[in-house]
Every structure is written in structure tokens, then in C-alpha cells.
Amino acid sequence: MGKKKELSIRGMIISQQWLKFFLAGFGSGWPRFAPGTWGSIAAWIIGISLLLTAHTIILLSLFILLIPLACWATYHYLPTDEHNDPGWIVIDEWLGQWLCMLIPSYLFEPNIIWLFACLIAFRILDIFKPWPISWAESYGPAWWSIHADDLLAGLFGGFMVFLGWLYAS
């Protein structure tokens, strides 16, 4: 058996398997077909659970905590990978999906239908990447740009859902 790969960061040893598991959205990015969609669905399910059973502040707290952790993990993992943005890294989809859900949750009391609209809006924006989302995908170092486009897609998607709610109300 080969030795397990480990990453040493300022004396702290972190298993490459744990780092990959986290970056893969706790495993939701492992499917070979449409890993970003699977990652978004996993984040959406957890987001729905938190929004409908707890308080919005719980999801917001996790979102705020996840941003620096995701950037840190990406920064330390990318030099060990041959790709600049491996498809299985979907923690960025988690961030974008949660942001998309948080915006309407603070502006009105969303139900499952409006939260489903968040999933659709985010995925459409993340897949087609209209400007400035496409610009953010290549802005700055890879450890940041991997997340920046999804954060923008989540921001725009959340406001699109809010505008849809305003129109329907």
C-alpha cells in the first residue's frame, strides 16, 4: 500500500482525502455527469432544511464561514492538481446556491416554490455565465475565481427570484 498523501500547512497536517471531500461539496461533486448540478442540489437540500426548520441566520452563518474555508482549501489544493478548475470541485456551487437562497429569504418569506426558483435561477446563470459572471470566472487567482463566478451567479439569481416575487405579488 502506498503512503497516504498529506498536506502540511504551517505544521498542521491535513489529509488530501479530507481536503478533496470538502472541496467536492462533501462528496456531492463526485458524479461524472453534471457535478455542478449535483453539488447545487445537495446545497439546495441542506439550505431548504435549514431555512424551513431553523432560522435564516443559521444558513447565513454557515455561508459566511464557508467562504474563507473554501478559498483556503482551494488555495492549498490547486497546486497539487493538474487542472486549474477541476469539475468535481463544487463547494463553490454550495456558496452560490446558498447566496441565491439567502437573498429572497431576507426580503420575503419564501416557500418551497420560490426556493426551487432559486435552484433553477442559479443553475441557469452558472451554466450560461452571462457577463459579468463570465468575467469573474477568470478574474484574479484561480483559488478565488473558482468561487467568484458562483457568488455572482448566486447574487444575480437571488435578485432575479426577488424580482419575480415582486411581479407575482
C-alpha positions in Angstrom: 0.0 0.0 0.0 1.2 3.5 -0.8 1.6 6.2 1.7 -1.4 8.5 2.1 -0.9 11.9 0.7 -0.9 14.7 3.3 -0.7 18.4 3.1 1.3 20.3 5.7 0.2 23.8 6.2 2.2 25.7 8.9 2.8 22.5 10.7 -0.8 21.3 10.6 -1.2 18.0 8.7 -4.3 17.7 6.6 -5.2 14.6 4.6 -5.6 15.2 0.9 -8.7 12.9 1.0 -10.4 15.3 3.5 -9.4 18.3 1.5 -10.9 16.8 -1.6 -14.0 15.6 0.2 -14.6 19.2 1.4 -13.9 20.8 -2.0 -16.2 18.2 -3.6 -19.1 19.6 -1.6 -18.8 16.7 0.9 -18.9 14.2 -2.0 -21.7 15.8 -4.0 -19.2 16.7 -6.8 -18.1 13.1 -7.4 -20.7 12.1 -10.1 -19.0 12.4 -13.5 -22.2 13.7 -15.2 -23.1 17.3 -14.2 -21.1 17.5 -10.9 -22.1 21.2 -10.6 -25.8 20.4 -10.7 -25.4 17.6 -8.2 -23.4 20.0 -5.9 -26.1 22.6 -6.3 -28.9 20.2 -5.5 -27.1 18.9 -2.4 -26.5 22.5 -1.2 -30.2 23.4 -2.0 -31.5 20.4 0.1 -29.4 21.4 3.1 -30.3 25.1 2.5 -34.0 24.2 2.4 -33.7 22.1 5.6 -32.1 25.0 7.4 -34.4 27.7 6.1 -37.6 25.8 6.8 -36.7 24.3 10.2 -34.2 26.7 11.7 -33.7 30.4 11.2 -32.1 32.2 8.2 -29.3 33.3 10.4 -28.0 29.7 10.6 -27.7 29.4 6.9 -26.1 32.9 6.7 -23.6 31.9 9.4 -22.6 28.8 7.5 -22.3 30.7 4.3 -20.0 33.3 5.8 -17.9 30.6 7.5 -17.7 28.6 4.2 -16.3 31.4 2.0 -12.8 31.7 3.7 -12.7 27.9 4.3 -13.4 27.2 0.6 -10.9 29.8 -0.6 -8.3 28.5 1.8 -8.9 24.8 0.8 -8.8 25.7 -2.9 -5.6 27.7 -2.5 -3.9 24.8 -0.8 -5.3 22.1 -3.1 -4.9 23.5 -6.6 -1.1 23.3 -6.7 -1.4 19.5 -6.3 -3.8 19.2 -9.2 -3.1 19.4 -12.9 -6.4 21.3 -13.6 -7.0 25.0 -12.8 -10.7 24.3 -12.1 -11.5 20.6 -11.7 -15.2 19.9 -12.3 -15.5 17.9 -9.1 -14.8 21.0 -7.0 -18.4 22.1 -6.2 -18.0 23.8 -2.9 -18.3 27.0 -5.0 -21.8 25.8 -6.1 -22.7 25.5 -2.5 -21.7 29.1 -1.9 -23.5 30.4 -4.9 -26.7 28.3 -4.2 -26.8 29.4 -0.6 -26.4 33.1 -1.5 -29.2 32.8 -4.1 -31.4 31.3 -1.4 -30.4 33.8 1.3 -31.3 37.0 -0.7 -35.0 36.2 -1.1 -35.1 34.7 2.5 -34.2 38.1 3.9 -36.5 40.1 1.6 -39.7 38.0 1.9 -40.9 34.7 3.4 -40.1 32.2 0.7 -41.9 28.9 0.3 -40.6 25.7 -1.4 -41.7 27.0 -4.8 -39.7 30.2 -4.5 -36.7 28.3 -3.2 -37.0 25.9 -6.1 -36.9 29.0 -8.4 -33.6 29.8 -6.6 -32.2 26.5 -7.7 -33.2 27.0 -11.3 -32.1 30.6 -11.5 -28.7 29.8 -10.0 -28.1 26.8 -12.3 -29.1 28.8 -15.4 -26.7 31.6 -14.5 -23.9 29.3 -13.5 -24.2 27.2 -16.7 -24.6 30.0 -19.2 -22.4 32.6 -17.4 -23.6 35.9 -18.8 -21.3 38.9 -18.3 -20.1 39.8 -15.6 -20.3 36.2 -14.3 -18.1 35.1 -17.2 -15.6 37.8 -16.4 -15.5 36.8 -12.7 -14.6 33.3 -13.7 -11.2 34.5 -14.9 -10.6 37.4 -12.6 -7.8 37.0 -10.1 -6.0 33.9 -8.9 -7.7 30.5 -9.6 -8.4 29.9 -5.9 -10.6 33.0 -5.9 -12.0 33.0 -9.4 -13.4 29.4 -9.0 -15.7 30.9 -6.3 -16.2 34.4 -7.7 -18.4 33.4 -10.7 -20.6 31.3 -8.5 -21.0 34.0 -5.9 -22.0 36.5 -8.7 -24.4 33.9 -10.1 -26.0 33.5 -6.7 -26.2 37.2 -6.2 -27.9 37.8 -9.5 -30.1 34.7 -9.2 -31.3 35.8 -5.7 -32.3 39.2 -7.0 -34.0 37.6 -10.1 -36.1 35.5 -7.8 -36.9 38.5 -5.6 -38.0 40.5 -8.7 -40.1 37.5 -9.8 -41.8 37.5 -6.4 -42.4 41.3 -6.6 -44.0 40.8 -10.0 -46.2 37.9 -8.8 -47.3 39.7 -5.7 
